[in-house]
């Protein structure tokens, strides 16, 4: 039976924090909807100290950001984007349009149609997270989205050169230097200067995530996202330094980022806890990582790999780093996760930044019912049907008429009956005054 050597914050505390965020977001979105650009400008000044007539970056501003990066910087961004683009293309090729004759004269099919406009939020208040531009913009463009809009907050009082460069190189059509709820609200609701989009994607802080949740339905979203989560599954085939590094590497995202160690070795668990304290004394981002670890960090010791699978599926973590003798066991048996990182040679940072899989992933147990962002999120699979012969229309119509009668839908039934009369030569009375048609 598993034992917890360390537990995170109680659910009640998390729920109270969520309630406060929910109220703030609701009020701000209402203000943006009512006042448009004026509200967006006031919010940008209030939260980011950033004021300008238009938040849309000009071609000259975009070029200036590109010019600030070294040749190596640009080459590194290009490498990462190539990996993301390549994998996205492979995923897109897996989505096929279909058309098949299911009965003589009856054609059914579907088309995979991209949305017309996507809004991509690229977080960058604490760190210039240019990788989020790759993950959202490139994926949307590979999916075939004609208009891709991006928003990223200012960094140190100006557009973040690396983020802007990544957005430009990824192919964004409109780039705004705008952050937070005001960015997400402006893209979804539209303002006097920003045309609304059809869906919102990209990670963000608790306020951005809540704004997307409240806007869902008016626009599509990629997924309901919360703070970054990481789960390290390990046995005594690896050491405490590796486990501690992988936990803190994700805890630095924010003070509310859960980091969990799940292991079959109590010795490794205790050594990892000690190693975390050692690393927190020297890690440059320790102030944030320490808060996350102290409040939301957990250490769980299980009896077997089988028990670790059950616990991991219950946690349903965004990132799952597996460092055991047989990592493929978890690939074969786990069902609830955002992304798996199998073996000590890979890690979550590779997925976050460069390896090619998408880093926008489900959190807060959403991995129970959805995967992460991919080209398919930007695509609507839309069905169609054709009936090519009179005989086929009359035959299907007879079945449809009787089924409509079972439901009491006379109008639906008459849609079928009129075709039986016209195409089948049957003198079927109006559905409201007669029994449904029967097959001779």
C-alpha positions as CSV (number, residue, x, y, z in Angstrom):
1,X,0.0,0.0,0.0
2,X,1.4,3.4,-1.0
3,X,2.5,5.9,1.6
4,X,2.8,9.7,1.3
5,X,6.1,11.1,2.7
6,X,5.0,14.6,1.6
7,X,1.5,15.9,0.6
8,X,0.5,19.0,-1.3
9,X,-2.1,21.6,-0.5
10,X,-5.6,20.5,0.4
11,X,-8.3,20.7,-2.3
12,X,-10.2,23.3,-0.2
13,X,-7.4,25.8,-0.4
14,X,-7.1,25.3,-4.1
15,X,-10.8,25.8,-4.6
16,X,-10.8,29.1,-2.7
17,X,-8.0,30.4,-4.8
18,X,-9.9,29.4,-7.9
19,X,-13.0,31.3,-6.7
20,X,-11.1,34.5,-6.4
21,X,-9.7,34.2,-9.8
22,X,-13.1,33.4,-11.3
23,X,-14.7,36.6,-9.9
24,X,-11.8,38.8,-11.2
25,X,-11.9,37.3,-14.7
26,X,-15.7,37.6,-15.0
27,X,-15.6,41.3,-14.2
28,X,-12.8,42.1,-16.6
29,X,-14.3,40.1,-19.5
30,X,-17.6,42.0,-19.1
31,X,-15.7,45.3,-19.2
32,X,-13.8,44.3,-22.4
33,X,-17.1,43.3,-24.0
34,X,-18.7,46.6,-23.1
35,X,-15.9,49.0,-23.8
36,X,-13.6,47.3,-26.2
37,X,-10.3,49.0,-27.0
38,X,-10.7,51.5,-24.1
39,X,-10.9,48.7,-21.6
40,X,-8.0,46.8,-23.1
41,X,-5.8,49.8,-22.9
42,X,-6.7,50.6,-19.3
43,X,-6.0,47.0,-18.3
44,X,-2.7,46.9,-20.2
45,X,-1.6,50.1,-18.4
46,X,-2.8,48.7,-15.0
47,X,-1.3,45.2,-15.2
48,X,1.7,45.6,-17.5
49,X,2.5,49.4,-17.4
50,X,2.2,49.3,-21.2
51,X,0.5,52.0,-23.1
52,X,0.4,52.7,-26.8
53,X,-2.2,53.7,-29.5
54,X,-2.1,50.3,-31.2
55,X,-0.9,47.1,-29.7
56,X,-0.4,45.6,-33.1
57,X,3.3,45.5,-33.9
58,X,4.4,47.1,-37.1
59,X,6.7,45.5,-39.7
60,X,9.5,47.8,-38.6
61,X,9.0,46.7,-34.9
62,X,9.0,43.0,-35.9
63,X,12.2,43.4,-37.9
64,X,13.9,45.3,-35.0
65,X,13.2,42.4,-32.7
66,X,14.7,40.0,-35.2
67,X,17.7,42.2,-35.5
68,X,18.4,42.1,-31.8
69,X,18.9,38.3,-31.9
70,X,22.2,36.8,-32.8
71,X,22.7,34.4,-35.7
72,X,22.9,31.5,-33.3
73,X,19.7,32.6,-31.5
74,X,17.9,32.6,-34.8
75,X,19.4,29.3,-35.8
76,X,18.3,27.7,-32.5
77,X,14.7,29.0,-32.9
78,X,14.7,27.7,-36.5
79,X,15.9,24.2,-35.3
80,X,13.1,24.0,-32.7
81,X,10.5,25.2,-35.1
82,X,11.6,22.6,-37.7
83,X,11.0,19.8,-35.2
84,X,7.6,21.1,-34.3
85,X,6.6,21.6,-37.9
86,X,7.8,18.2,-39.0
87,X,5.8,16.4,-36.3
88,X,2.8,18.5,-36.9
89,X,2.9,17.7,-40.6
90,X,3.0,14.0,-39.8
91,X,0.0,14.4,-37.6
92,X,-1.9,16.3,-40.3
93,X,-1.2,13.6,-42.8
94,X,-2.8,11.1,-40.5
95,X,-6.1,13.0,-40.8
96,X,-7.8,11.8,-44.0
97,X,-10.9,13.0,-45.7
98,X,-13.2,10.0,-46.4
99,X,-16.0,9.2,-48.9
100,X,-17.6,5.8,-49.1
101,X,-20.7,4.2,-50.7
102,X,-22.3,2.6,-47.6
103,X,-25.4,1.3,-49.5
104,X,-26.1,1.2,-53.2
105,X,-26.6,4.9,-54.2
106,X,-25.8,6.3,-50.7
107,X,-22.6,8.2,-50.3
108,X,-21.3,9.3,-46.9
109,X,-18.1,11.2,-46.2
110,X,-16.3,13.8,-44.1
111,X,-13.9,16.6,-44.7
112,X,-11.3,18.0,-42.3
113,X,-11.7,21.7,-42.4
114,X,-9.5,24.2,-40.5
115,X,-11.1,27.0,-38.5
116,X,-10.9,30.4,-40.1
117,X,-9.1,32.3,-37.4
118,X,-7.1,31.2,-34.3
119,X,-5.8,33.3,-31.4
120,X,-2.6,32.1,-29.8
121,X,-1.6,33.3,-26.4
122,X,2.1,33.3,-25.7
123,X,2.9,33.8,-22.0
124,X,5.9,36.0,-21.2
125,X,5.4,38.0,-18.1
126,X,8.1,36.3,-15.9
127,X,10.0,34.6,-18.7
128,X,9.9,35.1,-22.5
129,X,8.4,31.7,-23.3
130,X,9.1,31.8,-27.1
131,X,8.5,28.0,-27.3
132,X,4.8,28.6,-26.9
133,X,4.9,30.5,-30.2
134,X,6.2,27.4,-32.0
135,X,3.6,25.2,-30.4
136,X,0.6,27.2,-31.3
137,X,1.3,29.2,-34.4
138,X,3.1,26.5,-36.3
139,X,0.5,23.9,-35.4
140,X,-2.3,26.2,-36.6
141,X,-0.5,27.0,-39.8
142,X,0.2,23.3,-40.6
143,X,-3.5,22.6,-39.9
144,X,-4.3,25.2,-42.6
145,X,-5.7,28.1,-40.5
146,X,-5.8,31.2,-42.8
147,X,-5.6,33.8,-40.0
148,X,-3.4,33.3,-36.9
149,X,-3.3,36.0,-34.3
150,X,-0.8,36.1,-31.5
151,X,-0.7,38.0,-28.2
152,X,2.3,38.1,-25.8
153,X,2.8,40.6,-22.9
154,X,5.6,43.1,-22.8
155,X,8.8,41.9,-21.2
156,X,10.7,44.6,-19.2
157,X,8.6,47.3,-20.7
158,X,8.8,46.4,-24.4
159,X,8.1,43.6,-26.8
160,X,10.2,40.6,-26.0
161,X,12.6,40.2,-29.0
162,X,12.8,36.4,-28.8
163,X,9.0,36.0,-28.6
164,X,8.4,38.3,-31.5
165,X,11.1,36.6,-33.6
166,X,9.5,33.2,-32.9
167,X,6.1,34.5,-33.8
168,X,7.4,36.0,-37.0
169,X,9.3,32.9,-38.0
170,X,6.4,30.7,-37.2
171,X,4.2,32.6,-39.6
172,X,1.8,34.6,-37.4
173,X,-0.4,37.0,-39.4
174,X,-1.1,39.5,-36.7
175,X,1.2,40.1,-33.7
176,X,0.0,42.1,-30.7
177,X,2.1,43.0,-27.6
178,X,-0.7,42.5,-25.1
179,X,-0.9,40.2,-22.1
180,X,-3.2,38.6,-19.6
181,X,-7.0,38.6,-19.5
182,X,-7.1,41.6,-21.8
183,X,-5.3,39.8,-24.5
184,X,-7.5,36.7,-24.4
185,X,-10.6,38.7,-24.1
186,X,-9.8,41.0,-27.0
187,X,-9.0,38.1,-29.3
188,X,-12.2,36.2,-28.4
189,X,-14.7,39.0,-28.1
190,X,-13.1,41.4,-30.6
191,X,-12.7,45.1,-30.1
192,X,-12.8,48.2,-32.4
193,X,-9.3,47.4,-33.6
194,X,-9.0,43.6,-33.2
195,X,-11.2,41.2,-35.2
196,X,-12.4,38.2,-33.1
197,X,-11.1,34.8,-33.7
198,X,-12.9,31.4,-33.8
199,X,-10.7,29.6,-31.2
200,X,-8.1,30.4,-28.5
201,X,-5.1,28.3,-27.7
202,X,-1.9,28.5,-25.6
203,X,-1.0,28.2,-22.0
204,X,-1.0,31.0,-19.4
205,X,-1.4,31.9,-15.8
206,X,-4.4,31.2,-13.7
207,X,-6.2,34.3,-14.9
208,X,-5.6,33.4,-18.6
209,X,-6.7,29.9,-18.0
210,X,-9.9,31.0,-16.3
211,X,-10.6,33.6,-19.1
212,X,-10.4,30.8,-21.6
213,X,-12.8,28.7,-19.5
214,X,-15.3,31.5,-19.3
215,X,-15.1,32.2,-23.0
216,X,-15.5,28.6,-24.1
217,X,-18.6,28.2,-26.1
218,X,-18.4,31.7,-27.6
219,X,-15.1,30.5,-29.1
220,X,-13.4,27.1,-29.1
221,X,-10.4,26.4,-27.0
222,X,-7.6,23.9,-27.0
223,X,-8.1,22.6,-23.5
224,X,-8.7,23.7,-19.9
225,X,-5.3,24.5,-18.6
226,X,-4.0,25.2,-15.2
227,X,-0.5,25.5,-13.6
228,X,2.2,23.3,-15.0
229,X,2.3,19.8,-13.4
230,X,5.0,17.2,-13.4
231,X,5.1,13.7,-12.1
232,X,8.4,11.8,-11.9
233,X,8.0,8.0,-11.8
234,X,11.3,6.4,-10.7
235,X,12.8,3.3,-9.2
236,X,16.3,2.6,-7.8
237,X,17.8,2.4,-11.3
238,X,18.2,6.2,-11.2
239,X,19.6,8.6,-8.6
240,X,18.3,11.4,-6.5
241,X,20.0,14.2,-8.4
242,X,18.2,13.3,-11.6
243,X,14.9,13.1,-9.9
244,X,15.3,16.3,-8.0
245,X,16.5,18.2,-11.1
246,X,13.5,17.0,-13.1
247,X,11.1,18.0,-10.3
248,X,12.5,21.5,-9.8
249,X,12.9,22.1,-13.5
250,X,9.1,22.2,-13.8
251,X,8.4,23.7,-10.3
252,X,10.1,26.9,-11.5
253,X,7.1,27.6,-13.7
254,X,5.2,29.1,-10.9
255,X,4.5,29.0,-7.1
256,X,1.4,26.9,-7.8
257,X,3.0,24.2,-10.0
258,X,2.6,20.7,-8.5
259,X,5.7,18.5,-8.6
260,X,5.3,14.9,-7.6
261,X,7.7,12.0,-7.1
262,X,6.2,8.5,-7.3
263,X,8.7,5.7,-6.6
264,X,9.0,2.1,-5.4
265,X,12.2,3.0,-3.4
266,X,11.8,4.8,-0.1
267,X,15.5,5.4,0.0
268,X,15.4,7.2,-3.4
269,X,12.4,9.2,-2.1
270,X,14.2,10.4,1.0
271,X,17.4,11.1,-0.9
272,X,15.5,13.1,-3.5
273,X,13.9,15.2,-0.8
274,X,17.3,16.0,0.6
275,X,18.7,16.7,-2.9
276,X,15.9,19.1,-3.6
277,X,16.9,21.1,-0.6
278,X,20.5,21.2,-1.8
279,X,19.5,22.3,-5.2
280,X,17.2,25.0,-3.9
281,X,20.2,26.6,-2.3
282,X,21.8,27.2,-5.7
283,X,19.0,27.3,-8.3
284,X,18.6,30.8,-9.7
285,X,14.8,30.4,-9.8
286,X,14.6,28.9,-6.3
287,X,12.3,31.6,-4.9
288,X,9.5,30.3,-7.1
289,X,10.5,26.7,-7.2
290,X,10.6,26.5,-3.4
291,X,7.1,27.9,-3.0
292,X,5.8,25.4,-5.5
293,X,7.6,22.5,-3.8
294,X,6.7,23.5,-0.3
295,X,3.0,24.0,-1.1
296,X,2.2,21.5,-3.9
297,X,5.1,19.0,-3.9
298,X,4.4,15.4,-3.0
299,X,6.4,12.3,-2.5
300,X,4.7,8.9,-2.8
301,X,6.2,5.5,-2.1
302,X,4.4,2.6,-3.8
303,X,4.8,-1.2,-3.5
304,X,5.1,-2.0,-7.2
305,X,5.1,-0.8,-10.8
306,X,1.5,-1.9,-11.0
307,X,0.5,0.3,-8.1
308,X,2.5,3.2,-9.5
309,X,0.4,2.9,-12.7
310,X,-2.9,3.1,-10.7
311,X,-1.7,6.1,-8.7
312,X,-0.3,7.9,-11.8
313,X,-3.6,7.4,-13.7
314,X,-5.5,8.9,-10.7
315,X,-3.2,11.9,-10.7
316,X,-3.5,12.3,-14.5
317,X,-0.5,14.6,-14.6
318,X,0.3,17.0,-17.4
319,X,3.9,15.7,-17.7
320,X,5.0,12.3,-16.7
321,X,8.8,11.5,-16.6
322,X,9.4,7.8,-16.3
323,X,12.8,6.6,-15.2
324,X,12.5,2.9,-14.4
325,X,14.1,-0.3,-15.6
326,X,11.2,-0.8,-17.9
327,X,9.7,2.5,-18.9
328,X,7.7,0.9,-21.8
329,X,5.6,-0.8,-19.1
330,X,4.1,2.6,-18.3
331,X,3.7,3.4,-22.0
332,X,1.7,0.2,-22.4
333,X,-0.4,0.5,-19.2
334,X,-0.9,4.1,-18.4
335,X,-4.0,5.8,-19.8
336,X,-4.2,9.3,-18.2
337,X,-1.4,11.7,-18.9
338,X,-0.6,14.7,-21.0
339,X,2.7,13.5,-22.4
340,X,5.1,10.7,-21.4
341,X,8.9,11.2,-21.3
342,X,10.3,7.7,-21.3
343,X,13.8,6.9,-19.8
344,X,16.4,9.1,-18.2
345,X,17.8,10.3,-21.6
346,X,14.7,12.4,-22.2
347,X,13.0,14.9,-20.0
348,X,10.1,17.4,-19.9
349,X,12.3,20.3,-20.9
350,X,13.0,18.6,-24.2
351,X,9.3,18.5,-24.9
352,X,8.7,22.0,-23.6
353,X,11.3,23.5,-25.9
354,X,12.7,21.6,-28.8
355,X,12.0,17.9,-29.5
356,X,8.9,18.4,-31.6
357,X,5.9,17.3,-29.6
358,X,3.5,19.9,-28.5
359,X,3.9,21.3,-25.0
360,X,0.4,22.7,-24.5
361,X,-1.1,19.8,-22.5
362,X,-4.0,19.0,-20.2
363,X,-3.8,19.8,-16.5
364,X,-6.1,19.4,-13.4
365,X,-6.9,15.8,-14.4
366,X,-8.2,16.8,-17.8
367,X,-5.9,14.1,-19.2
368,X,-8.7,11.7,-18.3
369,X,-10.6,12.9,-21.4
370,X,-8.3,14.9,-23.7
371,X,-4.9,15.0,-25.1
372,X,-2.8,18.1,-25.7
373,X,-2.7,20.6,-28.5
374,X,-2.1,19.2,-32.0
375,X,-3.2,20.0,-35.6
376,X,-6.5,18.2,-35.0
377,X,-7.6,20.8,-32.4
378,X,-7.7,23.4,-35.2
379,X,-9.7,21.2,-37.6
380,X,-13.4,20.5,-37.8
381,X,-14.3,17.1,-39.1
382,X,-17.5,17.8,-41.0
383,X,-19.7,15.1,-42.5
384,X,-21.8,15.2,-45.7
385,X,-24.1,12.8,-47.5
386,X,-25.3,12.3,-51.1
387,X,-28.1,10.0,-52.3
388,X,-27.5,9.3,-56.0
389,X,-30.5,7.2,-57.1
390,X,-34.3,7.3,-56.8
391,X,-34.3,3.7,-55.4
392,X,-31.9,4.6,-52.6
393,X,-33.8,7.6,-51.5
394,X,-37.1,5.7,-51.4
395,X,-35.6,2.8,-49.6
396,X,-33.9,5.0,-46.9
397,X,-37.1,7.1,-46.7
398,X,-39.2,4.1,-45.8
399,X,-37.0,3.2,-42.8
400,X,-36.8,6.9,-41.8
401,X,-40.6,7.3,-41.9
402,X,-41.2,4.5,-39.5
403,X,-38.5,5.6,-37.1
404,X,-39.9,9.2,-37.1
405,X,-43.4,7.7,-36.2
406,X,-41.8,6.0,-33.2
407,X,-40.7,9.4,-31.9
408,X,-43.9,11.2,-32.9
409,X,-42.0,13.6,-35.2
410,X,-44.6,14.1,-38.0
411,X,-42.6,16.8,-39.8
412,X,-39.5,14.7,-39.9
413,X,-41.6,11.8,-41.2
414,X,-43.0,13.9,-44.0
415,X,-39.5,14.8,-45.1
416,X,-39.0,11.1,-45.7
417,X,-42.5,10.4,-47.1
418,X,-42.4,13.1,-49.8
419,X,-39.3,11.4,-51.2
420,X,-40.9,8.0,-51.1
421,X,-43.8,9.4,-53.1
422,X,-41.6,11.2,-55.6
423,X,-38.8,8.8,-56.0
424,X,-40.4,5.5,-55.2
425,X,-43.7,5.9,-56.9
426,X,-45.6,5.1,-53.7
427,X,-48.8,7.0,-52.9
428,X,-47.9,7.7,-49.2
429,X,-50.4,10.0,-47.4
430,X,-49.1,13.0,-45.5
431,X,-47.4,11.9,-42.3
432,X,-49.7,13.8,-40.0
433,X,-52.8,11.9,-41.2
434,X,-51.7,8.4,-41.8
435,X,-49.6,5.5,-40.6
436,X,-46.0,5.4,-41.7
437,X,-45.1,3.6,-44.9
438,X,-44.4,-0.1,-44.8
439,X,-42.3,-2.2,-47.0
440,X,-44.3,-4.5,-49.4
